[in-house]
Amino acid sequence: MSLPPLVEPAAELTVDEVRRYSRHLIIPDVGMDGQKRLKNAKVLCVGAGGLGSPALMYLAAAGVGTLGIVEFDEVDESNLQRQIIHSQADIGRSKAASARDSVLGINPYVNVVLHEERLEAENVLEIFGQYDLIVDGTDNFATRYLVNDACVLLNKPYVWGSIYRFDGQASVFWSEYGPCYRCLYPEPPPPGMVPSCAEGGVLGVLCASIGSIQVTEAIKVLAGVGDPLVGRLMIYDALEMQYRQVKVRKDPNCAVCGETDRHRAHRLRGPSAASCPRRRRRRRPARRSLPSSSRSGSTTARTSTSSTSASRTSTRSSRSPAPG
């Protein structure tokens, strides 16, 4: 599905910028117009960890004019196996500050905006409203559903990715043109059912594989080139070195992007309180926003074996992977 460019082009590129982005400018599908659009774009990366690291670095190198970073954690030594935006000297530092320094080291023409806070239902709309596109590099289900619900409410596209061990997934969710994340995975798995990467592990270089796909999709959406992964799920199996795609259709009964009066009312209430751990404990049953399992048998089966990383083939296909 070809889509129109997300942002308007900037007024001009400086002589220094023309030299820097010369390899982009000679690509017919990018050219001066596409590079000006990247310069004028405002992209928010949620997380500066495994997926956020390569995403931020390549978005900066590509010439995205404004990069926002949502990250409240500090650099730990165990992060360095995969979070390449940080170094040994950054251990104990704010991840957001460390990522900012690396981004500016790659491209000093980028405007970096830090949001050193936990993404919550109370602040997500205000933060997301400042940007054109969101890159989701989260590592937990609660934040992942919060990102989705906020993007649907604000009608913003976001590029999603996930990793676990040798598996990865990526897609572009934009409710105006296709399904949202809840159309694919209506409800998060029960707590404790799916191990985290800290519990199950992840191949470090897998972050680069999926993160680079996310940046490629972000550039395509911003510049209006190619065929973005809207309505398609890219599944990567590093052990078999195989990529495959699964079509994802918009669910008319989706609790967030559905088109009934009830679903439109849900969107007007804002992001689901169930997406935020702190609010979930205070949520009254009458305001429950996650839908009950009323989907068809095929969808239920798909949901029960799915999570945020790639569904494996053969004997591994029933394993429920973890968030990246």
C-alpha positions in Angstrom: 0.0 0.0 0.0 1.6 3.2 -1.2 0.9 6.2 1.2 1.3 9.9 0.8 4.3 11.6 2.5 3.7 12.1 6.2 5.5 15.5 6.5 6.0 18.5 4.3 9.6 19.2 3.1 11.8 21.7 4.8 12.5 25.0 3.1 16.1 24.1 2.1 19.2 22.0 2.9 22.4 23.8 3.8 25.6 23.2 1.8 26.9 21.0 4.6 23.7 19.0 4.7 23.9 18.4 0.9 27.4 17.0 1.3 26.4 14.9 4.3 23.3 13.4 2.6 24.8 13.1 -0.9 24.2 9.3 -1.1 20.5 9.9 -0.3 20.2 12.7 -2.8 21.3 10.6 -5.8 18.6 8.0 -5.1 15.7 8.9 -7.4 13.0 7.9 -4.8 14.5 10.1 -2.1 16.3 13.0 -3.8 16.2 16.5 -2.5 12.5 16.5 -1.8 12.7 13.3 0.3 15.7 14.5 2.3 14.0 17.8 3.0 11.0 15.8 4.4 13.4 13.9 6.7 14.9 17.2 7.9 11.4 18.5 8.7 10.3 15.3 10.4 9.8 14.9 14.2 10.2 11.3 15.3 9.8 9.9 18.8 11.6 6.8 19.9 10.1 5.1 22.9 13.0 3.4 24.6 16.8 3.7 24.1 17.5 0.0 24.6 18.0 -2.9 22.3 15.7 -1.7 19.5 16.0 2.0 20.3 19.8 2.0 20.0 20.1 1.1 16.2 16.8 3.0 15.5 18.1 6.3 17.0 21.5 5.9 15.4 20.2 5.3 11.9 17.5 7.9 12.2 20.1 10.4 13.1 22.4 9.4 10.3 19.5 9.6 7.8 18.9 13.2 8.7 15.7 13.2 10.7 15.5 16.8 12.0 14.1 16.2 15.4 14.5 13.0 17.5 12.6 12.6 20.8 13.7 10.0 23.3 11.4 8.6 26.0 13.6 6.7 28.5 13.8 6.8 32.3 16.3 4.0 33.0 20.0 4.0 33.6 22.7 2.1 31.6 23.6 -1.3 33.1 26.6 -3.4 32.1 24.2 -6.2 30.9 22.8 -3.7 28.4 26.1 -3.4 26.5 25.7 -6.8 24.8 23.0 -5.3 22.5 22.4 -1.7 23.2 25.1 -0.3 21.0 24.2 3.4 21.5 25.8 3.1 25.0 29.4 2.4 26.0 31.3 1.2 29.0 31.9 4.7 30.1 28.1 5.3 30.2 27.4 2.6 32.9 25.3 4.3 35.6 24.3 7.2 33.4 20.9 8.1 32.2 20.1 6.1 29.0 18.4 9.2 27.6 21.5 11.4 28.1 23.8 8.7 26.8 21.7 8.2 23.7 21.6 11.9 23.1 25.4 12.2 23.2 25.7 9.3 20.7 23.1 10.8 18.4 24.8 14.2 18.4 28.2 12.5 17.8 26.7 10.9 14.7 24.9 14.0 13.4 25.2 17.4 15.1 22.4 18.8 12.9 19.8 16.8 14.7 17.6 18.4 17.4 17.4 15.9 20.3 14.6 16.2 22.8 14.7 14.1 26.0 11.7 12.9 27.9 13.3 11.3 31.0 10.1 9.9 32.5 8.1 6.8 32.5 5.5 6.7 29.8 2.1 6.7 31.5 -1.5 7.2 30.5 -1.3 10.7 32.1 1.5 12.0 29.9 1.4 9.9 26.7 -0.9 12.1 24.7 1.0 15.3 25.5 4.3 13.7 24.6 3.1 11.9 21.4 1.3 15.1 20.2 4.7 16.8 19.6 5.8 14.3 17.0 4.9 13.1 13.5 5.8 9.4 13.9 6.5 7.0 16.8 9.1 4.2 16.8 8.2 1.7 19.4 11.2 0.1 21.1 9.5 -0.9 24.3 10.2 -4.1 26.2 7.0 -4.7 28.1 3.4 -5.3 27.2 1.8 -2.6 29.3 3.7 0.2 27.5 3.3 -1.5 24.1 -0.5 -1.4 24.4 -0.4 2.2 25.8 1.7 3.3 22.7 -0.9 1.7 20.4 -3.9 3.2 22.1 -2.4 6.7 22.1 -1.4 6.5 18.5 -4.9 5.4 17.5 -6.4 8.3 19.5 -4.0 10.8 17.9 -4.2 9.2 14.5 -0.4 8.9 14.3 1.5 6.1 12.6 4.0 4.0 14.6 6.7 1.5 13.6 6.6 -1.5 15.9 9.3 -4.1 16.5 10.0 -6.9 18.9 12.8 -9.4 19.6 13.4 -12.6 21.6 16.3 -15.0 21.4 16.6 -15.6 17.6 13.2 -14.3 16.6 11.9 -10.9 15.6 8.8 -9.2 14.3 8.2 -5.8 12.7 5.2 -3.9 11.3 3.7 -0.4 10.8 0.4 0.3 12.6 -1.6 3.3 11.3 -5.3 3.0 12.1 -6.2 5.5 9.3 -4.9 3.1 6.6 -4.9 -0.3 8.3 -5.0 -2.3 11.5 -3.7 -1.4 14.9 -1.7 -3.6 17.3 -4.8 -4.7 19.0 -6.2 -6.0 15.7 -3.3 -8.4 15.7 -3.0 -9.1 19.5 -6.3 -8.0 21.1 -5.1 -8.6 24.7 -1.8 -8.9 26.5 -0.8 -12.3 27.8 -1.4 -13.1 31.5 1.3 -11.8 33.8 4.2 -14.3 34.1 3.1 -16.3 31.1 5.7 -14.9 28.7 9.3 -14.5 29.8 11.2 -11.3 29.3 14.5 -11.0 27.5 16.2 -10.8 30.9 14.7 -14.2 31.6 14.9 -15.8 28.2 17.8 -13.9 26.5 18.2 -12.3 23.1 20.9 -12.5 20.5 22.4 -9.0 20.5 22.7 -8.6 16.8 19.0 -9.3 16.4 18.4 -5.8 17.7 20.2 -4.4 14.6 18.2 -6.7 12.2 14.8 -5.5 13.5 15.9 -2.0 14.4 17.1 -1.4 10.9 13.8 -2.6 9.5 12.0 -0.1 11.8 14.1 2.7 10.5 13.6 1.7 6.9 9.8 1.7 7.4 10.0 5.1 9.2 11.9 6.7 6.3 9.4 5.2 3.8 6.4 6.6 5.8 8.0 10.0 6.3 9.1 10.5 2.7 6.2 8.7 1.1 8.2 6.2 -0.8 7.8 2.4 -1.3 5.2 0.1 0.2 5.3 0.4 4.1 4.4 -2.6 6.3 0.9 -1.4 6.9 -1.3 -4.4 7.2 1.6 -6.7 7.0 3.6 -8.5 9.7 7.3 -9.2 9.0 8.6 -12.3 10.8 12.3 -13.0 11.0 13.9 -16.3 12.1 17.6 -15.8 12.5 18.4 -19.4 13.0 16.9 -20.4 9.7 17.8 -17.0 8.2 14.2 -16.6 6.8 11.9 -13.7 6.5 8.2 -14.2 5.9 5.1 -12.0 5.9 1.7 -12.4 7.3 -1.2 -10.2 6.2 -3.0 -8.4 9.1 -6.5 -7.2 8.5 -8.3 -4.4 10.4 -10.7 -5.9 13.0 -14.1 -4.1 12.9 -14.6 -5.2 16.4 -11.3 -4.0 17.7 -11.7 -2.4 21.2 -9.6 0.6 20.1 -9.8 1.2 16.3 -13.2 -0.4 15.7 -15.9 1.6 13.9 -18.9 1.1 16.1 -20.3 3.8 18.4 -18.9 2.0 21.4 -15.4 1.9 20.0 -15.5 5.6 19.0 -16.5 6.3 22.6 -13.6 4.3 23.9 -11.2 6.4 21.8 -12.6 9.6 23.2 -11.8 8.4 26.7 -8.1 8.2 25.7 -5.6 5.4 26.1 -6.7 2.3 27.9 -6.1 2.5 31.7 -5.3 -1.2 31.5 -2.2 -0.3 29.4 -0.6 1.4 32.4 0.5 -0.8 35.3 -0.1 1.8 38.0 -3.6 2.7 36.8 -4.6 -0.9 36.3 -4.8 -1.6 40.0 -7.1 1.4 40.5 -9.3 0.7 37.5 -12.9 0.1 38.2 -14.6 -2.9 36.5 -17.1 -0.6 34.8 -14.3 1.2 32.9 -12.6 -2.0 31.7 -11.3 -1.4 28.2 -9.7 -4.6 27.2 -12.2 -6.6 25.2 -13.3 -10.1 26.2 -12.4 -13.0 23.9 -15.2 -12.8 21.4 -13.2 -13.2 18.3 -13.4 -16.1 15.8 -11.7 -19.4 16.5 -8.8 -18.6 14.1 -8.1 -15.3 15.7 -8.2 -16.8 19.2 -5.8 -19.4 18.1 -3.5 -16.8 16.6 -3.6 -14.7 19.8 -2.9 -17.6 22.1 0.4 -18.5 20.4 1.4 -14.9 19.7 3.3 -12.2 21.5 5.8 -9.6 20.6 8.3 -11.8 18.8 8.3 -14.1 15.9 6.2 -17.3 15.8 8.6 -20.1 15.0 8.0 -22.9 12.6 7.9 -26.6 13.1 8.1 -27.8 16.7 8.8 -24.2 18.0 5.6 -22.7 16.6 3.6 -23.0 19.8 6.1 -21.2 22.0 5.0 -17.8 23.3 8.0 -15.4 22.9 8.6 -12.4 25.1 8.8 -8.7 24.5 12.1 -7.3 23.2 
